[in-house]
Every structure is written in structure tokens, then in C-alpha cells.
């Protein structure tokens, strides 16, 4: 474990209010905020955006072992 955290990458997701961040794999992450969930690669390229059905910020996000995204809102 590190004595101090190290920033490896900064991704500008475009949210005023950030919800959750979760790794899909070593090359992709999901970020939730406001009314949607976005998937980015490690180069900060937006790969996919999913709007929540409630049009509100998800309470939490998770990923199954097979890569399927789950969220609660």
C-alpha cells in the first residue's frame, strides 16, 4: 500500500456533480453523475452514454463479471 495516493489519470466527464466511478476492466471505466452514466477508455475517449430511466443521478453503479452494467436510481 502507498503512503500517499498517486493520481494516474484525470478524466473530464463533464459533470457538475459526480456520483460513482467503477472499473470495467484495465482499459475502461464507468462514471455516473447527474442523469446518465458514461463509459470512457484510458485515453479519456467517451465510448458510450446511458441515460437513466428516472432522469436522476444513479444511487450506485456496479459491473458483473461478464461486463454488464447495473445501476440503481
Contact map, one row per residue, 1 for C-alpha under 8 A:
1110000000000000000000000000000000000000000000000000000000000000000000000
1111100000000000000000000000000000000000000000000000000000000000000000000
1111100000000000000000000000000000000000000000000000000000000000000000000
0111110000000000000000000000000000000000000000000000000000000000000000000
0111111000000000000000000000000000000000000000000000000000000000000000000
0001111100000000000000000000000000000000000000000000000000000000000000000
0000111111000000000000000000000000000000000000000000000000000000000000000
0000011111000000000000000000000000000000000000000000000000000000000000000
0000001111100000000000000000000000000000010000000000000000000000000000000
0000001111110000000000000000000000000000000000000000000000000000000000000
0000000011111000000000000000000000000000000100000000000000000000000000000
0000000001111110000000000000000000000000000100000000000000000000000000000
0000000000111110000000000000001000000100000000000000000000000000000000000
0000000000011111000000000000000000000000000000000000000000000000000000000
0000000000011111110000000000000011000000000000000000000000000000000000000
0000000000000111110000000000000011000000000000000000000000000000000000000
0000000000000011111000000000000011000000000000000000000000000000000000000
0000000000000011111100000000001111000000000000000000000000000000000000000
0000000000000000111110000000001111000000000000000000000011110000000000000
0000000000000000011111000000001110000000000000000000000000011000000000000
0000000000000000001111100000111100000000000000000000000000001000000000000
0000000000000000000111110000111000000000000000000000000000001110000000000
0000000000000000000011111101110000000000000000000000000000000000000000000
0000000000000000000001111111110000000000000000000000000000000010001000000
0000000000000000000000111111100000000000000000000000000000000000000000000
0000000000000000000000111111000000000000000000000000000000000000000000000
0000000000000000000000011111100000000000110000000000000000000000000000000
0000000000000000000000111111110000000011110000000000000000000000000000000
0000000000000000000011111011111000000011110000000000000000000000000000000
0000000000000000000011110001111100001111000000000000000000000000000000000
0000000000001000011111000000111110001111000000000000000000000000000000000
0000000000000000011110000000011111111100000000000000000011011000000000000
0000000000000011111100000000001111111000000000000000000011000000000000000
0000000000000011111000000000000111110000000000000000000111000000000000000
0000000000000000000000000000000111111000000000000011011111000000000000000
0000000000000000000000000000000111111100000000001111001111000000000000000
0000000000000000000000000000011110111110000000001111000000000000000000000
0000000000001000000000000000011100011111000001111100000000000000000000000
0000000000000000000000000001111000001111100001111000000000000000000000000
0000000000000000000000000001111000000111111111110000000000000000000000000
0000000000000000000000000011100000000011111111100000000000000000000000000
0000000010000000000000000011100000000001111110000000000000000000000000000
0000000000000000000000000000000000000001111110000000000000000000000000000
0000000000110000000000000000000000000001111111000000000000000000000000000
0000000000000000000000000000000000000001111111100000000000000000000000000
0000000000000000000000000000000000000111100111111000000000000000000000000
0000000000000000000000000000000000000111100011111000000000000000000000000
0000000000000000000000000000000000000111000001111100000000000000000000000
0000000000000000000000000000000000011110000001111110000000000000000000000
0000000000000000000000000000000000011100000000011111000000000000000000000
0000000000000000000000000000000000111000000000001111101000000000000000000
0000000000000000000000000000000000111000000000000111111111000000000000001
0000000000000000000000000000000000000000000000000011111100000000000000000
0000000000000000000000000000000000100000000000000001111100000000000000001
0000000000000000000000000000000000110000000000000011111110000000000000000
0000000000000000000000000000000001110000000000000001111111000000000000001
0000000000000000001000000000000111110000000000000001001111100000000000001
0000000000000000001000000000000111110000000000000001000111111000000000111
0000000000000000001000000000000000000000000000000000000011111000000000111
0000000000000000001100000000000100000000000000000000000001111100000000111
0000000000000000000111000000000100000000000000000000000001111110000011110
0000000000000000000001000000000000000000000000000000000000011111000011100
0000000000000000000001010000000000000000000000000000000000001111111111000
0000000000000000000000000000000000000000000000000000000000000111111111000
0000000000000000000000000000000000000000000000000000000000000011111100000
0000000000000000000000000000000000000000000000000000000000000011111100000
0000000000000000000000010000000000000000000000000000000000000011111110000
0000000000000000000000000000000000000000000000000000000000000011111111000
0000000000000000000000000000000000000000000000000000000000001111001111100
0000000000000000000000000000000000000000000000000000000000001111000111110
0000000000000000000000000000000000000000000000000000000001111100000011111
0000000000000000000000000000000000000000000000000000000001111000000001111
0000000000000000000000000000000000000000000000000001010111110000000000111
